[in-house]
């Protein structure tokens, strides 16, 4: 299983490169990263913990974190569904 700190660093870099940021709530972020790792162990892919996994592998690919829905949710609601990524304040 990959190191939680390393994944957090990867997602922080991803966030900066894409115009948003990782949630500053470290407890929530750690919880979500552990949930992602549990999904990776169970399903073989790092599915978002806030998404329902179906029997359709193609549909499930849209739920790999950072998921397909995340950008629009951050833009429209200020955060993704689970709260891992949030809008960068100007």
CORKAGI-V160565 format. One record per pair of residues at least 4 apart in sequence whose ideal C-beta (glycine too) atoms are under 6 Angstrom apart, sorted by the first residue. I is the first residue (numbers start at 1). J is the second residue. D is the distance in whole Angstrom. If there is no record, write none. Layout:
I,J,D + I,J,D
This chain:
1,37,5 + 2,7,6 + 4,33,5 + 7,33,5 + 11,22,5 + 12,22,5 + 15,20,5 + 15,21,5 + 15,22,5 + 20,74,5 + 20,85,5 + 20,87,6 + 20,88,5 + 21,86,6 + 21,88,5 + 23,28,6 + 23,29,6 + 23,83,5 + 23,84,6 + 23,86,5 + 32,82,6 + 32,84,5 + 35,49,4 + 36,46,5 + 36,65,6 + 39,43,5 + 39,47,4 + 40,46,5 + 43,47,6 + 45,64,5 + 46,64,6 + 46,65,5 + 47,53,6 + 47,63,5 + 47,64,6 + 48,63,5 + 48,65,5 + 48,67,5 + 49,82,6 + 50,81,5 + 50,82,4 + 51,63,4 + 53,60,6 + 54,59,5 + 54,60,6 + 62,68,4 + 63,67,5 + 66,70,5 + 69,73,6 + 70,80,4 + 70,85,6 + 72,76,6 + 73,77,5 + 73,80,5 + 73,81,6 + 74,80,6 + 74,85,6 + 74,87,5 + 78,87,5 + 79,83,5 + 79,86,4 + 80,84,6 + 80,85,5
